[in-house]
Amino acid sequence: MIKRFLKRLLNRIYNFIKPFKYERLNAFILLSFLLVLIYTYRLLSLALWDGQKWIDLVSEQFQGKIMLSSEKGEIIDRNGAILAASRPVLSFYIRPTEIGDKELFKQLLLGKKEQYEKYCKEKKINCKKLISKISPIFVFKESEIEKAYKKKYTIVKTKSGKILKIPFVWLKKDVAIDRKVAYNAARKLLKVYYNLSGENAFKKRYPDLLGYVKEYVRVYPYAVGSTVVGVSNKFGEGLSGLEYVLQRMGILTGKKTCLSGEKDARGRVYLGNDAYLFVSREKGQNVQITIDGNIQYIFEKVVSKYGKLWHPKFINAVLMNPQTGEIIAAVSWPFYNYMKDEPGRSSEKLLTSRFVTAPYEPGSVMKPFVAAAAINEGLVTKDSVIFCPATLKIGKYVFRNEFHGKDVKERVWEIIEYSDNVGAIKLAQALGKKKLYDYYRAFGFGQKTGVEIPGESPGKLNDWKKWRDVEFATLAFGHHIMVTTLQLAAAYSALVNGGVYVKPKILKAIVDDKGRILKTFQVSKGRRVISEKTSEVMRRILTMVVEEGTGKPTKLENFYVGGKTGTAIKYNRKTGKYDKSRITATFAGAFPMTNPRYVLVVSVDEPKVPKNMLWATKIAVPIFRELAERVLLYERIPPDRKLYRIDENGNFTIIDINRDFLLTNGLQQKK
Amino acid sequence: MNRKLAAWFLFFLSLILSLSGLIFVYTGAYFFSLSKGVSPYLYVIKQGIALMIGVLLALIVNTKFNYRKIARKKFLWFIYLFANLLLISVLIFGREINNSKSWIVVGGISFQPAELAKVLVIIFVSGYIQYKYYQIKDNWAYFLGFMFLAFLPVLLILAEGDLGSAMILSIVIFAVLFITGFDAKYILTPVSAGAVLFVLAVVTAPYRLARIKMLLDPKEYFQTSGKYSSYQLVQAFVAFAKGGLFGMGIGQGVQSKFLFLTFAFSDFMFAHIAEETGVIGALAVILSFFLFLYFGLSIADRSDELVGRSMALGLTLYIFLQAMVHIGVNLGLLPTTGITLPFMSLGGSSLIGCFLAVGLLMNIARLLPGESKVGVKLDGRGRFA
């Protein structure tokens, strides 16, 4: 019943709404209506909710973006010499698959006169003039063109993993031609080609058969400072050193302007109307660093000389201004050579700035800090007499008084002068664990210095509560502690500059192209570690080390040089013992000592030398001496030890000055 | 619906469509003509002249002609001969313009005779059915003879390489047969035979298969270079997507501006309209063509004689199907065929042909026998409607 009723109802409704009297026409209109419904659904889905996918597909492969990687700024040294700069070059490409007459195109590229003359005859123009306009881009060799023809495509893998063949091949990269000249030349050449071959440029998908892209290559004119400045890859992205850091900070690259525009089927990008006018390609900012290119060059030369002589694992040398914390030169052998090496995996090791990344056990160079702490705390004075036995047993370990080899009475400054382990331990014990730890921390050990060089290591200094007695004893002469060369330099600066720790600093200022300073980098205020008086005492003690103690080879005729040697035998992880054949030799010092202007730390790791040479005195000190001499010579520092005078009569006199700077009341006989 | 109202509705609908078509031809072809190095107004002016000729032709056909006289026996054969001659002349003297060899150039004016021939074929078919109705209906031999006559021009169009037009014309012929009350077997047998042939043609020729595959997965074929790239299709999709609901504004379409949608003024006119006026404009276009179908079919519905009915149906369907195939291609529902959007796409011959059809439809409506003033008619089943 219900079925019948429904049938009748449907029939009535149909009869009511049916538009035509012919049933077959109704069928037509019904079918068409269905079709219209399907179309409407599809239209709505494409336009409203499904369309983004297609837009993405298009934009993924033809991104309508122009990345204006503006020219990178320069890195210049403290004197204004350019250490790293960007040079504009053009890279030419061709589209081999789009070229109909390859032979003709090749001849045009090579600058064959016959073809051009043919064209000129037809057009009745001056052939010489035409060739002279195109000739700047006759820089391609036949082999290069053949190679590009053979390659046909550039194969690119998209994000989704699809492999695309793009009709685009680099012909020659990094050609130094003016952009306007190249533009005119390429345009003229294409015009000649299209005319001679009879092809229609408008029918081609890519009519730019020959084109170029303006790029910047990073150049390093002085070729020094690779361990500090670092390198960039061919795209101009910084890979290491300051190139990397400054790019990350967004200083060197400036703002990367990304203009999104529409790209047409021929590959031209159109920007919105407003975008065009207001974009200026701003060059990145120039950064002045504290490195002195010339001193850096001296350092690199000297260090390489010794590196080739001894083949150590590394040689670090850091020259610092103790008053301001500016790093004037920093080198780590073996280093990257801008002239020879290529950036890449193989040169990664060469680019490591080991003076901040590689901590090591410093050895006796730590003793002055113990002495300074003890003096600063008022526990001893520099002249206090301390009894140092030949051997000192702590736990099951025996420490020896190696320099003297017998029980002696020494003054505090003599402990440093002769690098007496037992004396240092006694001073440390007088201080106590906590005080020693606090002073080490205050001098910056166990924490990053915060210098803007990537990959800095904090070194290693355990908390004092975890120290065993033996560890505490060895800490007094620089074992069980890991420091970097730069940390040592900063700590020595605090030791000699009047007792203020200043943060090492490499970035000086942002300057414009004319050298005017736009912004100076903030100098962090130093923190006082030891009193000025203690610092002055330490200067005199360190001078004595060079005058009469272990640093004697560094003694200069005209200058007071002060410093401390450190020979640390290395711990062998395999055997679990200290290996006497492997040492790290360090010399940390300052000059001229009456008013220190430079702090220099040299560390040499595992030099391969005969056994009798395995002392810092023989390894690090000669390097220090040579570097110090040359720096003093280069900077023309007035001598603080001798005064050279020519009086009115023309008599030449040499006067010793600052004699009382030296300490003289030693208890031990000088050898 | 009042037949006269329907006729004038039809006329004004087509006029509105063609006038708005002028705008979209201008915006769609602007950058294309610039890249070709011709004036951007050239195509619009040509289209405008064709529109004027078409409108005049439609009005003349409406007032001065009588469709029954056109469908007289002698005249019919003349029309048939003329249509075939036109098609053959294309095959012989045809010139290739814009990648299709369907143009004839006489005295500097180029036109596509096939567009006119198609309308003439429809006139012939509907007239011939009236004369030989019973013979064709009852006799296989006559039927086959009719099929041969009707499909000879279709084959000629096929020989030109215009598969899409040939398909549309065959569908129109079968639809005319269907509406005139032919037995289903007469229609289904050739249709199924045609379908089998079509499938065979697709399967055997790899390039046709590629086109179907391309339709199913346009993403995959986006990068393939050459004839079977879905590049244009995807660009049409992008045009729809960028248009959104309200469109980017007339003259603001990016896809045609930057030459992604190269044939925004012909093969991809619908996508172009959708980009510039959004879903609203596109729906208006679809609706307009559906209304066109409705008015055309109501004229066919009113006509009590065979020739009027089949002619009205054939001409309406001819225009409607073209539009539907064009839109289907644009929406990625049908394989790319190169069918233009009637009234709107660039193409003077096509416009004139379409207005000839409109004129005939109006003529049919005008000369129908008057409706009874009572307004009550018996419907097919004898009930009062």
Interface residues (C-beta under 8 A of the other chain):
Chain A: N15 P19 F20 K21 Y22 E23 R24 L25 F28 I29 S32 F33 L35 V36 I38 Y39 T40 R42 L43 L44 L46 A47 L48 D50 G51 Q52 W54 I55 L57 V58 Q61 K162 L164 K165 F202 R205 E262 K263 D264 A265 R266 Y270
Chain B: S35 K36 G37 A175 F178 I179 G181 K219 F222 Q223 S225 V234 Q235 F237 V238 F240 A241 K242 G243 G244 L245 V254 K257 F258 L259 F260 T262 A274 G278 V279 A282 L283 I286 L287 F290 L293 Y294 L297 S298 A300 D301 R309 L313 L317 F320 M324 I327 G328 L331 G332 L333 K377 D379 G380 R383 A385
